[in-house]
Structures are given as structure tokens and as C-alpha cells.
Amino acid sequence: MRQPSNNKPRRRRVDNIQKFTVKADAPLLEAVAAVLKDHKPTKLKSMLRHHQFAVNGTPSSQFDRPVNAGDELWVNFDGSFHVFTHPKLKLVYEDEDIMVVDKAYGMLSTAAGNNIKDETVYNVLRKYVKLRSEHARVYMVHRLDRDTSGLMLVARTAKARERFLTQWATIVSERKYEAIVEGNIEQDMGLVQNYLKDADNYEVISTDDPKDGGELAKTRYKVIERSPRFTRVELSMRHGHKNQLRVHMKDLGCPISGDRKYGGRANGIHRLALHATRLCFEHPITGKKMEFESPIPANFLTLLR
């Protein structure tokens, strides 16, 4: 008969992590020296090499990394911070309440339909935060389509999530994307406005009739560059309906390159040419203005040549 194991579950190590508010702009090593005045320079350099410092929750071993007044400096006196690495997800910013990530194309934000086994932004981040605390949570407050890349905002606390969900229009001031669309958008800038609703075939359709049960959606566009076959365009919206930008570009007669679902053709970069480039919002807890940018993938520009 199999004997019961006497091995007890290993307890998760709880590190001694202290947090300091940076008083003045400085490179990381100087900022650390300003708060850990009783530590010798050689000790601080050793701690830096071992990833024992984090700025706003993001570990760094770069001695000259810019640190700004008001930033939160985390010091792990017991060991290294876990450095987040993932081939399709970059951690841009992290603190106790929120995270900003840069997602590659081909990755779901959350599980959908029969894709419950697929790796998602939610699952990856959930595993990451639980390395520090088994009680840690993440909450998706907005999503990007699988084949859209770029910046995403994630809440880490129920309070931050609630603020985003109930005050999105006042907290989030700017969401910008860039796309390469087929054909020529004649006007340099404009507004696409109609009502969007989900269809039975997992697509989204637009209508000008508010009585058709759709949700009002507005997309502003601004032409950046034109070529004989394509147009590079900046797109912005405050509230986002599923597939909104893709449907609105189709409505303009200029579907996004690579968007087979909404009238686009296959392209040489083998992906949807849509990227979330800019995200500006008020921190849901501190009220601090937050601004993040992500350049469009270099292969987008090859479509214009």
C-alpha cells in the first residue's frame, strides 16, 4: 500500500521589499545611492547586477536608466526580482495597481470560444504576478484582437479595475493606433461614425440606423503617408467596440491590409497591419498622468515601398 507522503508543501519565500519615492531626476544608480546612503557603492553595484532594484515595479539592472522624481523605487534586500520575459509580450510599466504591456500579434488577450487552451495575455500575466504572491490578481480592462499588436492596459487590483470600468471616459484620454490600409483615403482627416453590432457569424456589422440595436462608435482618422497602393493612417477612439477600427476602415472603402475578415487582402508581412501606438490615462489610484508609446513594427513600412 502506498504510504502517505510526509513532505509538506514548500512555503513561498517572502522577500524583504522596501519602497521609496524618488525625490529628483537621476540615473538609477544615483537614485538608489540617494535612498540607501548606508550602503557602499560596491554593494549597490552588486545589487544592481542581481536585479534587486525595480522602478515602478519593473526590475532593471541598467545603471544609467532614467528615473524621474515621483517614481517609486523598489529594493529587494533578500534576492532578485523576477524579471519578466516572454517572446510575445513586453512589460512596459508596472506598479501595485496597474500594468501596461506591449503585445505582439498572434496572441489572444483572453480566452475566447474554443481557444481556452491558447496562451493569452491574461494567463501569462496571472502566472507572473503569482510569483510574488499567491493572492495576486490581474484584471483585463481593455483588449486587443489576436492579430492586433501594441499597448494594452491591465489592472492589478479590484479598486483600479472598478475605476477604469466606471470612469473610463474621464480617466483614459487618448488611445491611438496606426494602420496600413488598402487604397487611398482621399481626405487627410475625418470621422467615421455609425452603430456597430455583433452578427451571428462572429463578425461585427455597421448600420446608420440607431434603431437596429447597435452601439454608437466613433473613429477619428488622420493620414500620415500615402503610396500608390496603400495609406498609412493614425486612428483614435475613446470607447472601443470589438473590431471597431477594422469595420470603420472597411466602411471607408479602405480595409486594413491583411484583414481578410473585413475585406482586406493577404500581404507580404503575413499579418493584420494594425498596431496600438499610444495610450494616455490618469492613474486610477494616484491621479498621475501616464503616457506610453510603442512604435509601429518596421515591416509595416515595407508595404508602402
LINBELCOR-V314098 format. One line per field, one symbol per residue. ss: DSSP state (h for helix, s for strand, l for the rest). psi: psi as a letter, one per 20 degrees, with the letter a starting at -180 (. if undefined). burial: I if it has 9 or more other ideal C-beta (glycine too) atoms within 8 Angstrom, else O. A space follows every 10 residues. Layout:
ss=???
psi=???
burial=???
This chain:
ss=llllllllll llllllssss sllllsshhh hhhhhlllll hhhhhhhhhl llsssllssl lllllsslll lsssssllll llllllllss sssslllsss sssllllsll llllllllls hhhhhhhhhl llllllllss llllllllss sssssllhhh hhhhhhhhhh hsssssssss ssllllllss ssssssssll lllssssllh hhllssssss ssssssllls ssssssllll lllhhhhhhh hllllslllh hhllllllll lllsssssss ssllllllss sssllllhhh hhlll
psi=ppqqpipqpp qppoqnpqpq pphqpqqghh hghhhmijpq hhghhghghj ljqqokioqq johjpppqpi qppppoiiaq qppppphjpp ogqpaihrqp qoprqjpqgr qpcjkhiqpr gggghghghi hhpiiqrqpo irqqqgjpra pqppqiqhgg gggghhkghh gohpoqrqqo qqaoogqhqa pppapqqpri kjrpqqqioi ijjrpppppq qppgqqrhir ppqpqqqgqp qpjghgghhg hijmqppimh hlirrqriil rpmppohpop rppighiqpp pqqpqqqhig hhhi.
burial=OOOOOOOOOO OOOOOOIOOO OIOOOIIIIO IIIIIIOOIO OOOIIOIIOI IIIIIIIIII IOIOIOIOOO IIIIIIOOOI IOOOOOOOIO IIIIIOIIII IIIIIOIIII IOOOOOOOOI IIIIIIOIII OOOOOIIIII IOOIIOIIII IIIIIIIOII IOIIOOIIOO IIOIIIIIII IIIOIOOOOO OIOIIIIOOO OOIIOIIOOO OOOIOOIIII IIIOOOIOOI IIIIIIIOOI IOIIIIIIII IIOIIIIIIO OIOIOOIOIO IIIIIIIIII IIIIIOOOOI OIOIOIOOOI IIIIO
